[in-house]
Amino acid sequence: MHTADRLKKVPPYLFMTLRNKIAEARRRGVDVISLAIGDPVDPTPPNVVDALSAAARNPENHRYPTDEEWGMLAFREAVARWYGRRYGVDLDPGKEIVALIGSKEGCHHFALGVVNPGDVVLVTDPGYPGYKPSIWFAGAEPWPVAMRAENGFLPKLADIPTDIAKKAAAFYLNYPNNPTGAVATKEFLADLVDFAKSYDIAVCFDNPYSEVVFGVDRLSFLSMPGAKNVGVELNSLSKPYNMTGWRIGMACGNPDIVGAIAKVKSNTDSGIFNAIQYAGIEALDNCDDFIGKMVGIYRNRRERVLTVLRDLGWQSDPPCGTFYLWIPVPRRYTSGEFCDLLLEKCAVVAAPGAKYGGNGEGYIRLSLTVEDHRLDEALRRMRANLSKFEF
Ligand SMILES: Cc1ncc(COP(=O)(O)O)c(C=O)c1O
């Protein structure tokens, strides 16, 4: 059977490849510890599970979801309350919010809703592996914008060539950043709004880690003056509430873009199970303390990993966001080689930086979403089996 040419450019999805690698090692009897994937092992808050279960018992929720194009109004109102309380952002649930099956769906529908075939789309490098396939599916071409350690992993907008900026239809960014852990500054976001405005570029600000920050303020792109004129923010319940499997998130901001995403969505699926949206309302309204507790857990795990990495020779301070650590590999290793060494000597799986883009080479990404006792075992193995490195 033939398949579409558009798939030829798309590599196998990184996390599928990593999952296969882990499964293969486990089949060989190796007790592998995965620090590769950002998927919290800690449970969803119990009140959210209770809300799902109560809503699932109501037969009214067994039908097609209500307001299928945009998501339930009650859910969108909860999103508006959450953005107001957590970020000081005012959103109109009637036209500035659409419910999504996670922010990943938003990345895809944004491209289909905003970008034309042949367009150029700016995308950070390194960056979340979901962006480029979404751009290709829309028939457009990604243009990598470098993120480097010396600039705090923020793109230098002035370095984007003017002819490319003029051609660009959209820009994908994500802060707190996967994979680097970098956080944006208000100054950078203000420059981004100006840049997008001057070149008529639609911003897709992907913010699913907005709540996972250490020692800095939470920041929404939409809190910047003028942001709603130039873009949308994607957010998600996956990471703050340990709800990756539930598939619920939102796109908020510019009403034209939100409307375009809703149009793509309503012609693709029939909305999110109402019971999950009711559970989402419970999470957004009543779990602020839970987020604080999880951030405390990540802070603690982060310190434990950093202590070991420092003992192994790495001396830098990591950036202040996400539950990832973006670690330079020791001299003379590529990211792939160092991941192989970790697997071979410690049975620990890390994500190779090169898979996040050309500028990701020279780094590996470690995730802190693993049970404490497994993390401690991974660290014990690293201490025991790795020698001190030169960085
Ligand atoms: C930057 C970024 N965007 C989007 C997603 C997708 O998250 P969701 O579960 O909300 O679809 C992830 C998940 O890892 C991510 O890291």
The ligand as an SDF file (V2000), in Angstrom:
LIG
                    3D

 16 16  0  0  0  0  0  0  0  0999 V2000
    6.7230   21.6720   25.1230 C   0  0  0  0  0  0  0  0  0  0  0  0
    5.6050   20.7060   25.1370 C   0  0  0  0  0  0  0  0  0  0  0  0
    4.4770   21.0050   24.4740 N   0  0  0  0  0  0  0  0  0  0  0  0
    3.4370   20.1680   24.4680 C   0  0  0  0  0  0  0  0  0  0  0  0
    3.4920   18.9640   25.1290 C   0  0  0  0  0  0  0  0  0  0  0  0
    2.2820   18.0800   25.0740 C   0  0  0  0  0  0  0  0  0  0  0  0
    1.6130   18.0940   26.2830 O   0  0  0  0  0  0  0  0  0  0  0  0
    0.0920   17.6740   26.4330 P   0  0  0  0  0  0  0  0  0  0  0  0
    0.0920   16.4680   27.3030 O   0  0  0  0  0  0  0  0  0  0  0  0
   -0.5820   18.8360   27.0300 O   0  0  0  0  0  0  0  0  0  0  0  0
   -0.4290   17.3730   25.0580 O   0  0  0  0  0  0  0  0  0  0  0  0
    4.6410   18.5930   25.8170 C   0  0  0  0  0  0  0  0  0  0  0  0
    4.7260   17.2810   26.4750 C   0  0  0  0  0  0  0  0  0  0  0  0
    5.7550   16.8090   26.8740 O   0  0  0  0  0  0  0  0  0  0  0  0
    5.7290   19.4820   25.8180 C   0  0  0  0  0  0  0  0  0  0  0  0
    6.8620   19.1990   26.4530 O   0  0  0  0  0  0  0  0  0  0  0  0
  1  2  1  0
  2  3  1  0
  2 15  2  0
  3  4  2  0
  4  5  1  0
  5  6  1  0
  5 12  2  0
  6  7  1  0
  7  8  1  0
  8  9  2  0
  8 10  1  0
  8 11  1  0
 12 13  1  0
 12 15  1  0
 13 14  2  0
 15 16  1  0
M  END
$$$$
